[in-house]
Each structure stands twice: as structure tokens, then as C-alpha cells.
Amino acid sequence: MNKNLMLVGLALGLSGCSTMTGSRVADVTIIGVNDFHGNLLPTSFRVPDPADRTKTVTVQAGGIDTIGGILADARQANPNTVFVGVGDMTGASPLASALLRDEPTIDALTQLGMQVNVVGNHEFDNGVAELQRFQKGGCNSNDAAKACKFDNTFAGAGFTYLAANVVDEKTGQTIFPAYKIVKVGPARIAFVGAVLKDTPTVVTPSGVAGLKFEDEVASINAAVPQIIRGGADAIVALVHQGGTSKDAFDVVDCKTLSGDIVKIANGIDERVAAIMTGHTHRGYNCLVPGPTGKDRVVIQGDSYGHLLQRLDLRVDTRTNTVLAVKASNVVVDAKNGAKDAALTALVQKAKTLTDPVAAQTIATLGAEQITRATNPAGESALGDVIADSQLAATRTPEKGGAVIAFMNPGGIRADLPVNVPNPDQKVSYGDAFTVQPFGNILTVITLTGAQVKAVLEQQFDNPSAGQNRILQVSEGLSYTWDNAKPKGEKVSNLTLNGQPLDPSASYRVTVNNFLADGGDGFTVFAQGTDRLGGDIDIDAFSSYLKSKSVTPGAVNRITRLN
């Protein structure tokens, strides 16, 4: 790994503060992390091959102690440096954080001096009361078995959660501040934050009960006049919504960004100097026009701490003007980067508490790895295995008598195992937990054949995804979808065990409780009847892996045309 790649953007000739005629100019560095998901340890990450950019190479990237090393270097180069979060710092976390209710992650980000974090959808995984505990501290958790096990007390976040567009339906007030003005050297930098307005469609309904998620653009723009009156020298938006780009993360000023964030960026007040984004787990560094057509930086830094977003602002503090913005994505090179010793110790403490559980070998695979990478139809080998495991756990009459199982692809968080090579083909409980960290409950419901087809049609009309969201299906179920057909008419040749699905017949169908409540926009699942709860998804997955030497299959249950 070329160490220069890690340090891209760190040596930008920052001077901290300089005096110009009639002005007071400050150079401010903003470093942000998005979609960290409690990944205290590094994981595999693909980066462009320095020798041939048409290819990629795998490196170990991330790790909270390496992030600490990068921040220390940045602060040494420019004391006017601020660290921020762009949502999903917690939730869907690996076992070393999740078994301790993500308190090690909150503590680590606090030690790193994080100032603000916009709420992401996963901040609501355990409900708003638990999120408020993350802010305020204390041990009064809705999961007492995990809370305050990292320390006897939990101080809460040393940073401020932001939520300009999340409103308590009873009070009409936002659950957290819309913005915060942070003093960075001589400059006053305002951070205003919003989460995707479709959060209720991607979170278990109980997690957002009593909350209203308003339009991102309107909420951010409503805060701008207040921020201006507060004397901010610059405004940066933190938006937990994103897109995807055809360009690599290290391409500066790309023009290929697409997705929901483009429309949001088009509408955000142009007094906002730059937009830091998250949610889609894609690294990009693009320019997108604002309301008057002027280009503005819109950046995202992948996920799991692999990349840090970096903005370098030159600010005139006398005229409250942003004179220049430079943007870069910084690779968190776990192999070559300096480490923060205190955070290395924090990670080791978390591992000491959780390793005995994580290290238990539960299975031997028939291959080194089973991946979640999808084929053109949207099906993955790992998705097939998980759907099969859920069907196996609910097939008997007493467990629900299921004949079909569906798995949402967004709930498959990693390959099994995450890291290769894996020559002995062993899988630990920690590996399995990393794949399925949510602790969802398997739920068997009755749907008609017509409803099953309607669910599959919803894969192609999903506003929360902004793109097709292909459900993974269990063995015996197969169908074809035609990309050239209009929405509502894409699915055909729907069969179960070789026989056409009868639109009027009833079928017992297994999903997790997230999908059963209509999550990910699959509202037809919520129409299911005769609902029966069952095992936790990770338990079903682990048991299935133990039961046989699981090998990646043919990945041919779903066929795509055009």
C-alpha cells in the first residue's frame, strides 16, 4: 500500500491563520467519518491499484486507533482541525462493539474529540430513548444485559447529535438540535444535519415510533438564517443520505454523482459551503450544482472507517466568507498508519470482554468464503444461504410451517468470513455475527401467491433505496424479472418447487420482523396474517452453518432479462 494514498490531502500547505489587508483569514480542516457502524477494528477494502487504475487491490483499512493517528497528524499540521460524524456511528456493529451496546464506540469517538454527529437511520435501531441515553449517558437502557458492561458507568457522547428534520410528534420540537456552531481556532463553523426523510422505511417501526421525519432540504434551509444570525463564518451540511458515482473515491471534483443526494444538494441554500454525506457506503468526491447552478463539493467516505472525508476551508472571519474549499478522501491505512495508543488500549479492552464469545468456531465451510456480491439479477451466494437458513429454522409445523423465506439484502452486512485468506475454511460466531448483527426475530406470516408477486414487484419501486432492492430467496422459489417491463409488470415465471405459484393459494412465508413490519418499503409484508415469531436470525444462521459444510451455490434462483 502506497502510504501517500493514506496521506492524500494532509499536506495542503495549511498555515492556521494569516492576516490579509482588511481581513482575518483562517485555514480550517474538517475531517468526517460516515457509516462507521462500530467498526473499531480494520477490515478489507478495495482501492485503485497504483500501478494500474483499471484494477483494484485489497488493503486493510479502518480501525479506530488508526483514525486517531490520522487526526493527530492533521491537528499537528493545522491546530484548526475539527472532527465530525455523518451518521450511523453505531448500529449494525461488529460483536466487539455490539455486545457492549456500542458504548466502546461512543467512548472512542468522544476520546477523538468528535464535535457533532448527524443522526443516521441506524442511530434509531434501538429506539429514540436509547439514542437519548447515548447522548446523555447512564445505564437505564432497554438492553440491560449489555449496557454499562464496558464500564460500570457510561458518560454518554462528548459530541452533540444533530437532527434538523426529526421531530417529536407530541411536542413538535426536534429531538436534537438542528445545528451547532463550533469554534475552530479563530473561525466559527456551523454544522447543520439531517437524516434521510425515508428513515421510517428502513428502520424497525418501533425504533421511530412517535417521530416525524421531514424534508431534508426544507429543514436545513430553515436553519440557515438562524445560523447566519449566530455569526457563523462558514456552514457545512451533514446529510445522512447519499448516492453513487462512476468515479473512484480519489477522483477529485467528479461529475458522475447520481442518487437521492443530487436533488438534495440542488436545493440546499448556497450559503452552505459544502455537503458531507453518508448512508450509501460509497466513496466519492464530486461537484453538484446548488439552486443557482453554482457547483459545490458533495463528498462521502465509504463505510466502516475505511475512508475519512476531508475538507480544507479558507475562511475570512471578518466578512464571514468562505474563500476556498478543497476536498479529499483519506484512506485509513491500518497497515502503515500511525496508531493512537489510548484507542488501541480501548479496543483491546472491548476485545477482552467479547473475544471469548466471538472466537467460538461454529462451522467449517465448503469454501474459504461465501460472498454477498450480487450477480446482474441481484442474487448473491450468501443471500441464498441466509434465506435457506431462515427457511430451515421455520419449516416444521411448530415453527410456522414455512415454505418460502425472504431476506433483505441491506441486512447482510459482510462476507462470510469478512477477511480472506481463510485456508482452514473455519467460521467463528464473530464472523456470523458480523454478517447478521441486528438480532431480528424470524417471523412467519401467511401471504397469497398474488401478494408474494406483489412483494417482488416492490423491489423495483422502492423510494427508500433509490434503486432496485432485490430480496434474497430461499431454495425452491424461482422467478424471472424483465428490466424492460414497466413497474408492476416485471416479475414472471414465479414458481415454487417447479410449480407455478397460485395467486389465490396461501403460503407460509418467513421474513425477519423488520420486513414483517414493512421495512425497506416492502409494505405488502405488513399485510401478512397468522403471524408467528420465532428464533433470532443469528441463531438460525449459526445453527444452519453448524448443520452442514455449506458451499456457495449456483446463484440461479433469480433470472434477469434485459
C-alpha positions as CSV (number, residue, x, y, z in Angstrom):
1,M,0.0,0.0,0.0
2,N,1.3,3.4,-1.0
3,K,1.5,5.4,2.1
4,N,1.0,8.6,0.1
5,L,-2.5,7.4,-0.7
6,M,-3.4,7.4,3.0
7,L,-2.0,10.9,3.4
8,V,-3.7,12.4,0.3
9,G,-5.0,15.8,1.3
10,L,-3.0,16.0,4.5
11,A,-0.2,18.2,3.2
12,L,-2.1,21.2,1.7
13,G,0.1,23.9,3.0
14,L,-2.1,24.9,5.9
15,S,-1.0,27.9,7.8
16,G,-3.6,28.0,10.5
17,C,-4.3,31.7,10.4
18,S,-2.9,34.6,8.3
19,T,-3.5,38.3,8.0
20,M,-4.6,39.9,4.8
21,T,-5.4,43.5,4.2
22,G,-8.8,44.3,5.6
23,S,-9.5,40.6,6.5
24,R,-8.7,37.9,9.0
25,V,-8.2,34.6,7.2
26,A,-8.2,31.2,8.9
27,D,-7.5,27.8,7.4
28,V,-9.8,25.2,8.9
29,T,-9.6,21.4,8.4
30,I,-12.8,19.3,8.8
31,I,-12.4,15.6,9.0
32,G,-15.5,13.4,9.0
33,V,-16.4,9.8,9.2
34,N,-19.7,8.3,7.9
35,D,-21.3,4.9,8.4
36,F,-18.8,3.7,11.0
37,H,-21.1,1.2,12.4
38,G,-19.0,0.4,15.5
39,N,-16.1,-1.0,13.4
40,L,-13.4,-0.5,15.9
41,L,-11.1,-2.9,14.0
42,P,-9.9,-2.6,10.4
43,T,-11.5,-4.7,7.6
44,S,-10.8,-5.4,4.0
45,F,-11.2,-2.5,1.5
46,R,-10.7,-2.3,-2.3
47,V,-8.6,0.6,-3.5
48,P,-7.4,1.5,-7.0
49,D,-4.1,-0.2,-7.9
50,P,-1.5,2.5,-8.1
51,A,0.3,0.6,-10.9
52,D,-2.9,0.1,-13.0
53,R,-6.0,2.1,-12.1
54,T,-8.2,-0.2,-14.2
55,K,-7.6,-2.7,-11.4
56,T,-8.1,-2.7,-7.6
57,V,-6.2,-4.2,-4.7
58,T,-7.3,-5.2,-1.2
59,V,-5.9,-3.5,1.8
60,Q,-6.7,-3.5,5.5
61,A,-8.4,-0.2,6.2
62,G,-10.1,1.5,9.1
63,G,-9.6,0.9,12.8
64,I,-10.4,3.5,15.5
65,D,-6.7,3.8,16.6
66,T,-5.5,4.5,13.0
67,I,-8.2,7.1,12.7
68,G,-6.8,8.6,15.9
69,G,-3.3,8.6,14.3
70,I,-4.6,10.5,11.2
71,L,-6.4,13.0,13.3
72,A,-3.2,13.6,15.4
73,D,-1.2,14.2,12.2
74,A,-3.9,16.6,10.9
75,R,-4.0,18.6,14.1
76,Q,-0.3,18.8,14.3
77,A,-0.3,20.2,10.7
78,N,-3.2,22.5,11.4
79,P,-4.5,23.1,15.0
80,N,-7.7,24.4,13.5
81,T,-9.0,20.9,12.9
82,V,-12.4,19.6,13.8
83,F,-13.7,16.0,13.7
84,V,-17.4,15.3,12.8
85,G,-19.7,12.3,12.1
86,V,-22.1,11.9,9.2
87,G,-24.4,9.4,10.8
88,D,-24.6,5.7,11.6
89,M,-21.7,5.8,14.1
90,T,-23.5,2.9,15.9
91,G,-25.9,0.1,15.0
92,A,-25.3,-2.9,12.8
93,S,-21.9,-3.1,14.6
94,P,-19.5,-6.0,14.9
95,L,-19.6,-8.0,18.0
96,A,-16.8,-6.2,19.9
97,S,-19.0,-3.1,20.0
98,A,-22.5,-4.6,19.7
99,L,-22.2,-6.9,22.7
100,L,-21.3,-3.9,24.7
101,R,-24.3,-1.8,23.4
102,D,-21.9,0.2,21.2
103,E,-20.6,2.1,24.3
104,P,-17.0,1.5,23.3
105,T,-17.6,3.2,20.0
106,I,-19.3,6.2,21.7
107,D,-16.4,6.4,24.2
108,A,-13.8,6.2,21.4
109,L,-15.4,8.9,19.2
110,T,-15.5,11.1,22.3
111,Q,-11.8,10.5,23.0
112,L,-11.1,11.5,19.4
113,G,-12.7,14.8,20.1
114,M,-15.7,14.4,17.8
115,Q,-17.8,17.6,18.0
116,V,-21.1,16.7,16.2
117,N,-22.7,13.7,14.6
118,V,-25.9,13.9,12.5
119,V,-28.2,11.1,13.3
120,G,-28.3,8.3,10.7
121,N,-31.1,5.8,10.3
122,H,-29.1,3.2,12.4
123,E,-29.0,5.5,15.3
124,F,-32.6,4.6,15.7
125,D,-32.2,0.9,15.7
126,N,-32.9,0.6,19.4
127,G,-35.4,3.4,19.7
128,V,-35.2,7.1,20.5
129,A,-35.0,6.6,24.3
130,E,-31.8,4.6,23.8
131,L,-30.4,7.2,21.4
132,Q,-31.1,9.9,24.0
133,R,-29.2,7.7,26.5
134,F,-26.3,7.6,24.1
135,Q,-26.3,11.4,24.2
136,K,-26.8,11.9,28.0
137,G,-25.2,8.8,29.4
138,G,-26.4,6.5,32.2
139,C,-27.2,2.8,32.5
140,N,-31.0,3.0,32.1
141,S,-31.0,1.0,28.8
142,N,-33.6,-1.1,27.1
143,D,-30.9,-3.8,26.9
144,A,-29.7,-4.0,30.5
145,A,-27.7,-7.2,29.7
146,K,-25.3,-5.2,27.5
147,A,-25.4,-1.6,28.9
148,C,-22.6,-0.4,31.2
149,K,-20.7,-3.7,30.8
150,F,-17.8,-1.9,29.1
151,D,-17.5,0.4,32.1
152,N,-19.6,0.4,35.3
153,T,-20.9,3.8,34.3
154,F,-21.5,5.3,30.8
155,A,-20.9,9.0,30.4
156,G,-22.6,9.3,27.1
157,A,-21.4,11.1,24.0
158,G,-19.0,14.0,24.3
159,F,-20.3,15.2,21.0
160,T,-23.7,16.6,20.0
161,Y,-26.2,14.7,17.9
162,L,-27.9,16.8,15.2
163,A,-31.3,16.2,13.7
164,A,-32.8,19.2,11.9
165,N,-35.6,17.2,10.3
166,V,-36.5,14.7,13.1
167,V,-39.5,16.0,15.1
168,D,-41.3,14.6,18.2
169,E,-44.9,14.3,17.1
170,K,-46.1,15.3,20.6
171,T,-44.0,18.4,21.2
172,G,-43.4,19.5,17.6
173,Q,-39.8,20.0,18.5
174,T,-36.7,18.4,17.0
175,I,-35.3,15.6,19.2
176,F,-31.8,17.1,18.9
177,P,-30.5,20.5,17.8
178,A,-30.7,21.3,14.1
179,Y,-27.2,22.7,14.1
180,K,-24.2,23.6,16.2
181,I,-21.7,26.4,15.8
182,V,-18.2,25.1,16.7
183,K,-15.3,27.4,17.5
184,V,-12.3,26.2,15.4
185,G,-9.3,28.5,16.1
186,P,-10.5,32.0,15.2
187,A,-13.3,30.7,13.0
188,R,-16.9,29.8,13.8
189,I,-18.0,26.8,11.7
190,A,-21.7,25.8,11.7
191,F,-22.7,22.2,11.1
192,V,-26.3,21.6,10.3
193,G,-27.5,18.0,10.0
194,A,-30.4,16.0,8.5
195,V,-31.1,12.3,8.0
196,L,-32.9,10.8,5.0
197,K,-36.6,11.6,5.3
198,D,-37.4,8.0,4.4
199,T,-35.8,6.7,7.6
200,P,-39.1,5.1,8.8
201,T,-39.0,2.8,5.8
202,V,-35.5,1.4,6.7
203,V,-35.8,1.2,10.5
204,T,-38.0,-1.2,12.6
205,P,-41.2,0.8,13.2
206,S,-40.8,0.6,17.0
207,G,-37.5,2.4,16.6
208,V,-39.1,5.6,15.2
209,A,-42.5,5.5,16.9
210,G,-43.7,8.9,17.7
211,L,-41.3,10.7,15.4
212,K,-41.8,12.6,12.1
213,F,-39.1,12.8,9.5
214,E,-39.4,16.0,7.5
215,D,-37.9,17.0,4.2
216,E,-34.1,17.3,4.3
217,V,-33.7,20.4,2.2
218,A,-36.5,22.4,3.8
219,S,-35.2,21.5,7.3
220,I,-31.6,22.5,6.5
221,N,-32.6,25.7,4.7
222,A,-34.9,26.7,7.6
223,A,-31.9,26.6,9.9
224,V,-29.6,28.7,7.7
225,P,-31.0,32.2,8.7
226,Q,-30.6,31.3,12.4
227,I,-27.0,30.2,11.8
228,I,-26.2,33.4,9.9
229,R,-27.6,35.5,12.8
230,G,-25.5,33.4,15.1
231,G,-22.4,34.8,13.5
232,A,-21.1,31.7,11.7
233,D,-18.2,32.2,9.3
234,A,-19.0,29.0,7.3
235,I,-21.8,26.5,7.1
236,V,-21.3,22.8,6.3
237,A,-24.2,20.4,5.9
238,L,-24.0,16.9,7.3
239,V,-26.6,14.8,5.4
240,H,-27.1,11.2,6.1
241,Q,-28.3,10.4,2.6
242,G,-26.1,9.7,-0.4
243,G,-25.6,8.5,-3.9
244,T,-23.1,6.7,-6.1
245,S,-20.5,7.7,-8.6
246,K,-18.9,6.0,-11.5
247,D,-15.6,7.6,-10.5
248,A,-13.4,6.2,-7.8
249,F,-13.3,7.8,-4.3
250,D,-9.9,9.5,-5.0
251,V,-11.1,11.3,-8.2
252,V,-11.5,15.0,-7.3
253,D,-14.4,17.1,-8.5
254,C,-16.2,14.2,-10.2
255,K,-19.3,15.0,-12.2
256,T,-20.9,11.5,-12.2
257,L,-22.8,11.5,-8.9
258,S,-26.3,10.1,-9.0
259,G,-29.0,9.2,-6.5
260,D,-31.1,11.0,-3.9
261,I,-28.4,13.3,-2.7
262,V,-28.2,15.1,-6.0
263,K,-31.7,16.5,-5.7
264,I,-31.0,17.4,-2.1
265,A,-27.8,19.2,-3.0
266,N,-29.5,21.0,-5.8
267,G,-31.9,22.5,-3.2
268,I,-29.7,23.3,-0.2
269,D,-29.1,27.0,0.4
270,E,-25.9,28.1,-1.4
271,R,-24.7,29.8,1.8
272,V,-23.8,26.2,2.8
273,A,-20.2,25.8,1.6
274,A,-20.0,22.0,1.3
275,I,-22.1,18.9,1.9
276,M,-20.7,15.9,3.7
277,T,-22.8,12.8,3.1
278,G,-23.4,9.2,4.1
279,H,-25.8,6.2,4.1
280,T,-24.9,4.7,0.7
281,H,-21.5,3.4,1.8
282,R,-19.8,4.8,-1.4
283,G,-16.7,6.9,-1.5
284,Y,-16.9,9.9,-3.9
285,N,-15.7,13.5,-4.1
286,C,-18.0,15.3,-6.5
287,L,-19.3,18.7,-7.6
288,V,-23.0,19.2,-7.7
289,P,-24.8,22.5,-8.6
290,G,-26.8,24.3,-6.0
291,P,-30.0,26.3,-6.5
292,T,-28.4,28.9,-8.8
293,G,-26.3,26.4,-10.7
294,K,-23.0,27.1,-8.8
295,D,-21.0,23.9,-8.2
296,R,-20.4,22.8,-4.6
297,V,-18.5,19.9,-3.1
298,V,-20.5,16.9,-2.2
299,I,-18.4,14.2,-0.6
300,Q,-18.8,10.7,1.1
301,G,-16.2,8.4,2.6
302,D,-17.3,4.8,2.1
303,S,-18.1,3.0,5.4
304,Y,-16.6,1.2,8.4
305,G,-13.9,3.9,8.8
306,H,-12.2,2.9,5.5
307,L,-12.1,6.4,4.3
308,L,-12.3,9.8,6.1
309,Q,-13.8,12.7,4.4
310,R,-11.6,15.8,4.5
311,L,-12.5,19.4,3.8
312,D,-10.0,22.3,3.9
313,L,-11.7,25.7,4.1
314,R,-10.1,29.1,3.8
315,V,-12.4,31.4,5.8
316,D,-12.5,35.2,6.1
317,T,-13.7,35.6,9.7
318,R,-14.2,39.4,9.3
319,T,-16.6,39.1,6.4
320,N,-17.9,35.6,7.3
321,T,-17.0,34.4,3.9
322,V,-15.6,31.0,2.6
323,L,-12.8,31.9,0.2
324,A,-11.9,28.4,-0.9
325,V,-12.8,24.7,-0.4
326,K,-10.6,21.7,-1.1
327,A,-11.9,18.2,-0.6
328,S,-10.3,14.8,-0.4
329,N,-10.9,11.2,0.8
330,V,-8.2,9.9,3.1
331,V,-7.6,6.1,3.2
332,V,-7.3,4.9,6.7
333,D,-4.3,2.6,6.1
334,A,-4.3,0.2,9.0
335,K,-1.0,-1.4,8.0
336,N,1.2,1.7,7.6
337,G,-0.6,4.4,9.6
338,A,0.3,5.6,13.0
339,K,-1.9,4.5,15.9
340,D,-3.4,6.2,18.9
341,A,-2.1,4.2,21.8
342,A,-5.0,5.0,24.1
343,L,-7.5,3.9,21.5
344,T,-5.5,0.7,20.9
345,A,-6.0,0.0,24.6
346,L,-9.7,0.8,24.3
347,V,-10.1,-1.7,21.5
348,Q,-8.2,-4.3,23.4
349,K,-10.4,-3.9,26.4
350,A,-13.5,-4.4,24.3
351,K,-12.0,-7.4,22.7
352,T,-11.1,-8.9,26.0
353,L,-14.7,-8.7,27.1
354,T,-16.1,-10.1,23.8
355,D,-13.5,-12.4,22.3
356,P,-14.5,-15.5,24.3
357,V,-17.9,-15.3,22.5
358,A,-16.5,-14.2,19.1
359,A,-13.8,-16.8,18.9
360,Q,-16.0,-19.8,19.2
361,T,-15.7,-21.8,16.0
362,I,-19.2,-22.8,14.8
363,A,-18.7,-24.3,11.4
364,T,-16.4,-25.3,8.5
365,L,-17.4,-24.0,5.1
366,G,-17.0,-25.9,1.8
367,A,-15.0,-22.9,0.6
368,E,-12.8,-20.1,2.0
369,Q,-15.5,-17.5,1.8
370,I,-19.1,-17.0,0.8
371,T,-19.7,-13.5,-0.5
372,R,-22.6,-11.1,-0.6
373,A,-21.6,-9.8,-4.0
374,T,-24.6,-10.0,-6.3
375,N,-24.9,-11.1,-9.9
376,P,-26.7,-9.0,-12.5
377,A,-30.1,-10.3,-11.3
378,G,-29.4,-9.1,-7.8
379,E,-28.8,-12.5,-6.2
380,S,-25.8,-13.4,-4.0
381,A,-24.4,-16.7,-2.8
382,L,-24.5,-15.5,0.8
383,G,-28.1,-14.2,0.4
384,D,-29.1,-17.7,-0.7
385,V,-27.5,-19.3,2.3
386,I,-29.2,-16.9,4.8
387,A,-32.6,-17.3,3.2
388,D,-32.1,-21.1,3.3
389,S,-31.1,-20.9,7.0
390,Q,-34.3,-19.0,7.8
391,L,-36.5,-21.4,5.9
392,A,-34.8,-24.3,7.7
393,A,-35.5,-22.7,11.1
394,T,-39.2,-22.3,10.4
395,R,-40.1,-25.2,8.2
396,T,-41.5,-27.5,10.8
397,P,-45.2,-27.1,11.8
398,E,-44.5,-26.0,15.3
399,K,-42.1,-23.3,14.0
400,G,-44.6,-22.0,11.5
401,G,-44.6,-24.4,8.6
402,A,-42.9,-22.1,6.2
403,V,-42.3,-22.9,2.5
404,I,-40.7,-19.7,1.4
405,A,-38.2,-17.3,3.0
406,F,-37.0,-13.8,2.0
407,M,-34.0,-11.9,3.3
408,N,-33.5,-8.2,2.8
409,P,-30.0,-7.5,1.2
410,G,-29.4,-4.5,3.4
411,G,-29.3,-6.8,6.4
412,I,-26.4,-8.8,5.1
413,R,-23.5,-6.6,6.4
414,A,-20.4,-8.5,5.4
415,D,-18.9,-11.5,3.5
416,L,-18.6,-14.8,5.5
417,P,-16.0,-14.6,6.8
418,V,-15.0,-10.9,6.3
419,N,-11.4,-11.5,5.7
420,V,-9.5,-13.9,3.5
421,P,-7.4,-15.9,3.0
422,N,-9.1,-18.5,5.2
423,P,-7.4,-21.7,4.3
424,D,-8.9,-23.8,7.0
425,Q,-12.4,-22.6,5.9
426,K,-13.4,-22.1,9.6
427,V,-16.2,-19.7,10.6
428,S,-16.5,-18.3,14.1
429,Y,-19.5,-16.9,15.9
430,G,-18.0,-13.5,15.5
431,D,-17.9,-14.0,11.7
432,A,-21.5,-15.0,11.6
433,F,-22.5,-12.1,13.9
434,T,-20.7,-9.6,11.6
435,V,-22.8,-10.8,8.7
436,Q,-26.1,-10.5,10.7
437,P,-25.7,-8.1,13.7
438,F,-29.2,-6.9,14.1
439,G,-30.8,-9.6,16.3
440,N,-34.0,-9.6,14.3
441,I,-36.7,-12.1,15.1
442,L,-37.8,-14.6,12.4
443,T,-41.4,-14.2,11.7
444,V,-43.7,-16.5,9.7
445,I,-46.7,-14.9,8.0
446,T,-49.4,-16.1,5.5
447,L,-49.4,-14.4,2.1
448,T,-51.3,-15.3,-1.0
449,G,-49.5,-16.1,-4.2
450,A,-50.7,-12.7,-5.5
451,Q,-49.2,-11.0,-2.5
452,V,-45.9,-12.8,-3.0
453,K,-45.7,-11.5,-6.5
454,A,-46.7,-8.0,-5.3
455,V,-43.8,-8.1,-2.8
456,L,-41.4,-9.0,-5.6
457,E,-42.7,-6.1,-7.8
458,Q,-42.0,-3.7,-4.9
459,Q,-38.3,-4.5,-5.4
460,F,-38.4,-2.1,-8.4
461,D,-40.5,0.7,-6.9
462,N,-38.6,1.4,-3.7
463,P,-38.3,5.1,-2.7
464,S,-36.1,4.4,0.3
465,A,-33.4,2.7,-1.8
466,G,-33.5,4.9,-4.9
467,Q,-32.7,1.8,-6.8
468,N,-33.7,-1.9,-7.1
469,R,-33.6,-3.7,-3.8
470,I,-33.6,-7.4,-4.6
471,L,-34.8,-9.7,-1.9
472,Q,-32.8,-12.9,-1.4
473,V,-34.9,-16.0,-1.8
474,S,-34.9,-19.5,-0.3
475,E,-34.4,-22.8,-2.2
476,G,-37.3,-23.9,-4.3
477,L,-38.5,-20.4,-5.2
478,S,-37.5,-19.0,-8.6
479,Y,-38.7,-16.3,-10.9
480,T,-37.7,-14.0,-13.8
481,W,-37.7,-10.3,-13.9
482,D,-37.5,-8.2,-17.0
483,N,-35.8,-4.8,-16.8
484,A,-37.6,-3.6,-19.9
485,K,-41.0,-4.1,-18.5
486,P,-42.9,-1.3,-16.6
487,K,-43.1,-1.2,-12.8
488,G,-45.7,-3.6,-11.6
489,E,-45.2,-6.0,-14.5
490,K,-41.6,-7.0,-14.2
491,V,-41.9,-10.4,-12.5
492,S,-42.9,-13.6,-14.3
493,N,-42.3,-17.4,-14.2
494,L,-42.8,-17.4,-10.4
495,T,-42.6,-21.0,-9.3
496,L,-42.2,-22.9,-6.0
497,N,-40.5,-26.3,-6.3
498,G,-41.1,-26.3,-10.0
499,Q,-44.8,-25.5,-9.8
500,P,-46.3,-22.1,-10.7
501,L,-47.3,-20.1,-7.6
502,D,-51.1,-20.0,-7.4
503,P,-52.3,-16.3,-7.0
504,S,-55.2,-17.4,-4.8
505,A,-53.5,-20.0,-2.7
506,S,-52.0,-19.3,0.7
507,Y,-48.3,-19.8,1.5
508,R,-46.4,-19.6,4.8
509,V,-43.5,-17.1,4.4
510,T,-40.6,-16.4,6.6
511,V,-39.1,-12.9,7.0
512,N,-37.4,-11.1,9.8
513,N,-39.5,-8.8,12.0
514,F,-38.1,-5.7,10.2
515,L,-39.5,-6.9,6.9
516,A,-42.7,-8.2,8.5
517,D,-43.4,-4.7,9.6
518,G,-43.0,-3.3,6.1
519,G,-39.3,-2.3,6.4
520,D,-37.3,-1.3,3.3
521,G,-40.6,-0.2,1.6
522,F,-41.9,-3.7,1.4
523,T,-45.3,-2.8,2.7
524,V,-47.1,-5.9,1.4
525,F,-45.3,-8.0,4.0
526,A,-47.2,-6.0,6.7
527,Q,-50.5,-7.4,5.2
528,G,-49.4,-10.9,6.2
529,T,-51.7,-12.8,8.5
530,D,-51.3,-15.5,11.2
531,R,-48.1,-14.0,12.4
532,L,-45.8,-16.3,14.4
533,G,-42.5,-15.1,16.0
534,G,-39.5,-17.5,16.2
535,D,-35.8,-17.7,16.6
536,I,-33.3,-14.8,16.5
537,D,-31.9,-14.6,13.0
538,I,-28.2,-15.0,14.1
539,D,-29.2,-18.2,16.0
540,A,-30.9,-19.6,12.9
541,F,-27.9,-18.7,10.7
542,S,-25.4,-20.2,13.2
543,S,-27.4,-23.4,13.5
544,Y,-27.6,-23.8,9.8
545,L,-23.9,-23.3,9.3
546,K,-23.2,-25.9,12.0
547,S,-25.6,-28.5,10.4
548,K,-23.6,-29.0,7.2
549,S,-20.5,-27.9,5.3
550,V,-22.1,-25.0,3.5
551,T,-20.7,-24.3,0.0
552,P,-21.6,-21.4,-2.3
553,G,-24.4,-22.5,-4.7
554,A,-25.1,-21.8,-8.3
555,V,-26.8,-18.5,-7.6
556,N,-29.5,-19.2,-10.2
557,R,-32.8,-18.7,-8.4
558,I,-33.4,-15.3,-9.9
559,T,-33.2,-14.7,-13.7
560,R,-32.9,-11.2,-15.2
561,L,-33.8,-10.3,-18.7
562,N,-32.6,-7.1,-20.5
